[in-house]
């Protein structure tokens, strides 16, 4: 499936391996182009695209995703009803490059180790 044809998380359920691979490639390319144009963190995002797609495909309804660094959330944002995220991420009034509760993410977090903080017993309000 091409990214331009992607509608929502539910559409991942019935995709074939070939379609998932095509979507993964398109997501990586979109992230790469956004980072080339506006800066940002490329490696951490490219590395987690397949995992993000797999998590959303198999655990989409009940799961909350907490990435260790907020910069790993580009693909997650793109695939969870925020298809305009890459065009609006590095704008003055746009999406955060991190996970943000106010943008529909289950957690807010910054550069690193928010998952370690969460595992140590901090509450959402202490991490955001």
C-alpha positions in Angstrom: 0.0 0.0 0.0 1.3 3.4 -0.8 1.3 6.0 2.0 -0.9 8.3 -0.1 -3.6 5.6 -0.1 -3.4 4.9 3.7 -6.5 5.9 5.5 -6.3 4.7 9.2 -4.9 2.1 11.5 -7.8 -0.4 10.8 -6.6 -0.6 7.2 -3.4 -2.3 8.3 -5.2 -5.5 9.4 -5.8 -6.9 6.0 -2.6 -5.8 4.2 -0.4 -8.5 2.7 3.3 -8.7 3.5 4.0 -7.0 0.2 1.6 -4.1 0.9 3.1 -3.7 4.4 6.6 -3.6 3.0 5.5 -1.0 0.4 3.9 1.1 3.2 7.0 0.8 5.3 9.2 2.0 2.5 6.9 5.0 1.8 6.8 5.9 5.5 10.6 5.8 5.6 10.8 8.0 2.5 8.4 10.5 3.8 10.3 10.8 7.1 13.6 11.1 5.1 12.2 13.9 2.9 10.8 15.8 5.9 14.1 15.6 7.8 16.0 16.7 4.7 13.7 19.7 4.3 13.4 20.7 8.0 15.9 18.9 10.1 15.1 16.4 12.8 16.1 13.0 13.9 16.4 10.5 11.1 18.0 7.3 12.4 15.8 6.8 15.4 12.7 7.1 13.3 13.8 5.0 10.3 14.8 2.2 12.7 11.3 1.9 14.3 9.0 2.1 11.2 8.5 -1.7 10.9 8.0 -2.1 14.6 5.5 0.7 14.7 3.5 -0.7 11.8 3.5 -4.2 13.3 2.4 -2.9 16.7 -0.5 -0.9 15.2 -1.5 -3.9 13.0 -1.6 -6.4 15.8 -2.4 -4.4 18.9 -4.3 -1.4 17.5 -7.3 -1.2 19.7 -6.2 -1.4 23.3 -2.5 -0.6 23.4 -0.8 2.6 24.4 2.7 3.1 22.9 5.5 4.7 24.8 8.6 5.2 22.8 11.9 5.5 24.6 12.7 8.8 22.9 10.0 11.1 21.6 11.8 11.3 18.3 10.8 7.7 17.5 7.2 8.8 17.2 7.2 10.2 13.7 5.9 7.0 12.1 3.4 6.5 14.9 2.0 10.0 14.5 1.9 9.6 10.7 -0.1 6.4 11.0 -2.5 7.4 13.7 -4.9 9.9 12.1 -2.3 12.6 11.7 -1.4 12.2 8.0 -0.5 15.9 7.8 2.1 15.6 10.7 5.2 15.7 8.5 4.1 18.8 6.7 3.3 20.5 10.0 5.9 19.2 12.4 8.6 21.9 12.3 6.3 24.8 12.0 5.7 27.5 14.6 2.2 26.3 15.3 2.4 22.6 14.4 2.9 19.1 15.7 5.6 18.4 18.3 8.5 16.2 17.3 7.9 14.4 20.6 4.9 12.4 21.9 2.3 14.9 23.3 -0.9 14.1 25.2 -2.4 17.3 23.7 -1.9 15.9 20.2 -3.6 12.6 21.0 -0.7 10.5 22.2 -1.2 8.5 25.4 2.0 10.1 26.9 4.1 13.2 26.7 7.9 12.9 26.6 11.0 14.5 25.4 14.4 13.5 24.2 15.3 10.3 26.0 14.4 7.7 28.5 10.7 8.5 29.1 10.0 4.7 29.1 12.6 4.2 31.9 11.0 7.0 33.9 7.6 5.5 33.4 8.8 2.0 34.4 10.3 3.5 37.6 6.9 4.6 38.8 6.5 8.2 37.6 3.0 9.2 36.7 2.0 10.8 33.4 1.8 14.2 34.9 5.4 13.9 36.2 6.8 13.0 32.8 5.1 15.6 30.6 
